[in-house]
Amino acid sequence: SRDARRRGAAHDVPARARLGELFFLYGSAKDALAEVRPSLAKHPDDPRLLTVRAAARSRLNQAGALDDGEKAYKLAPRDEDTIAVLTGLYLKAGRKADAEALLERGITDIPDTVSLRLALAEQFQEAHESVKAEALLKQLIALQPNDPVYRIDLAHFYALSARLGDAEAVLRQGMQALPDSSAMRTALVEFLRARRGPATAEAELHILITAHPDDANLHLQLAALYSGNDQLRQAEA
């Protein structure tokens, strides 16, 4: 029936938008455009379709990308993907202030957003606004306390800022907060190796292996240290 066809067309929009996103993510902007074109002809104000077209047009350096991105944002101002695409379009156009303002507004509108905070933290780091970047990285830890990635990101930020004591403290606090996380232990050892030297890392590894004998990553890190020091028998063992 006509109603059934209309319902089918409506249901087709998110599927085509998602397929267009996948084409884009896997490097085929032309296929992304081709995928969303039929649905856009019928639904020219769908923000998901507009967002895909904006991203694809930008990659292909075609006109209309920014118009699509801004229109999509007006239609869906709380959609993280739309905000991310429009941010990228502003940055490509050299409008860094607009990009930062958009991300800040997005964080206000979507208080639990992770991706927008990461994007804004990256912008602040590039602009050498370290206080603002640090605050955002700490917010991410508060939002995702059980994910080691954000603790490691903060430690990396401190290390790049020559705040080695703060970096080590974050990693050790992370190990206490996430005692089952092999990633936290691995990150601490790698930090010690790179910033304190192989001997310090080796000493820490022996302590950690005693406490966590089944953590294969620790054994592999110790083997790598031995191998790098031409202690091949110890490495093989």
N, C-alpha and C positions, 0 to 999 in steps of 0.2 A: 504494500500500500504506500501511498504518498507519505503518510506519517512515519511509517517504518523506514522509508528511505531517508527522511529528514533526521530521524534519530540515528540512523547509521552514519550519515554524514557528520553529525555532531560528534559521535564517538570516534570518528576517523581523525579528527583534529589532533587530539593528544598523541595518537599513534604516529601520525605523520610528523608532528613536531619532535617526538622522541627519536624517530628514525632519522630525521634531519640532523638532530644533535649528534647522533652516533656517526653519521657520515662526516660531519664536521670534525668531530674529535679524532676520527681515524684518518684525517688528512684530505678528505675529498669535499672541498667547499662547493664545487660545481654540482656534485650529486646532492648535497644538502639543499642547494637552491632548487634543483629540479624536484626534490621530494616535497618541499613545502609550497611550491608554486600553485598547484591545483587547489589546495585548501585555502590559500590566501586569496585566490580569485573569488571564493565563496564567503570567506571569513576575513576580510581585510583588516579587521580590528582585533584579531586574536593576538594577545601579547606574546604567547609562546611561539607562534609562527613568525611574528615580527622579530623576535629576539634571534631566532635561528637565521633569518634572512640578513639581519644586521651583521651578525658575526661572519657569515659567509661572504657578504658583499665587502666587508672590511678586508678579509684575507685576500680577496680577489682584486682589491683596490678599485671596486666599482662605486659609482655614485649612489647616494641614498642610504648608506649604512648608518650615518649619524641620525638622519631623520627617522629611520626605522627604530633605532635604539631609544631615542627620546620619546617617540610615540608609544613604544612598548612600556617604557617606564611610567608614563602618564596613566596608562591603562592598568598597570600592575606595579605600583610603587613599593610593594613589599615582597617582590619576587627576587630571591637572591641571584638567580641566573641572569635575570634581566639587568640587575644592578651591576653585576660583574662585567657583563658585555658592554654596557654603557660606560663603565669606568675605563675599560680598555680602549674604547673609541675616543674618550676624552684625552687619555694619555697619548694616543696616536696622533691626535690633533694638537698636541702640545699644551693642553688645558689641564695642567696638573692641579691647580687650585680647585677647578670644578670637579676633578676626579676625587680629590680628598674630601671635598664638601659632600659629594654624593655618598661616599662610603660612610662618613660620619652620620649622615642622615639615615642611611640604611641601618646602621648599628642602633640608632635611637629607635627606629621603627621595628626592628627585629632584635630585641635585647639578647636573645640566646644564640645569635649567629656566630659561627666559628669562621666560616670562609671569608666574610667581609672584614672581620678583625685581622685575619692573617694578611689580607690584601692591604689594609691600611697600615699595619705594622711594617710591611715591606716598603710602602711609600715613605713612611717616617724614617726608616733606616737609610734609605737612599738620600733623603733630605738632611740626614745627620741630626734629626730631632730625636735624640736617644731617650729622653725622658718620656716622651709620648709613646715611643715604640715599646719601651720597657713596661709601661702601664698596660698596654694592650696584651703583651705576652703574659703578664701576670693574670689578666682577666681570663685568658684562655685556660690557664691552669685551674682557675676557680670554676670555670664552666665545665671542664673535662678533667676532674681530679684523678680519675683512674686511667687516663691515657698518658703513657710516658712521653709521647712525641712532643707535647708542649713544654714539658719540663726540660727536655733535651734541647728544644729550640731556644728556651731562655738561657740555658747554660752556654749554648753556642753564641748567642748574642753577647753575653758577658765576656766570653773568651775573645771575641773579635774586638771588644772594647777595652781589652787588656785588664779586665776585672777578673783575674784568675781565681782569686779567693772566693768571690761571689759565684763564679761558675762551678767550682768544686763543691761549694756549699749546697747549691741547687741540686746537683747530682746526688750528693749524699742524703739530702733531705728526701729526694725522690726515692732512693732505695729504702729509706725508712717507711715512707708512705705507701710504697708498692713493693713489699718484700718478695713477691713472687715474680717480679718483672726481670727477666733476663736482659731486656733492652736497657734498663737503667744500669745494671751492672756492667754491661758491655760498653755503654757510653762513658761511664766513669773511667774504666780502664783505658779506653781510647784517648780520653782527655789527658789522663796522667802520662800516657806514653808520648803524646804530642807536646804537652806543655811542661811536664815535670821530668821527663826522661824515661828511658826503658827500664832502668833499675827500680825506680819508684813504681812503675806499672807492674813489674814482675813481683815485687814485694806485695802489692795489693792483690794480685792474682792468686798468690799462694794463700792469702787469708780468705779470699772469696771462694776458692775451690774447696778449702776445708769446710766452709759453711754451706756450700752448695755443690757437692761432688757430682751431681747429675746434670749440671748445666754444661752442655757440650760447648757452648760458645766460649766459655771461660777457658776450657782446655785448648780450643783452637787458637784463642788469643795468645795463650802461653806458648804454644807451639810456634806461632808466628814470631814471637819475640826471640825464642831460641834460634829459629832459622835465620832471622836477621842478624843474629850475633854469631853465626857460623857454628852454633852448638847443635849440630845436625842429629846426633844420637838422642839428645834430650828432646829435640823437636819430634823425632819419629816416635819416641816413647809416648 
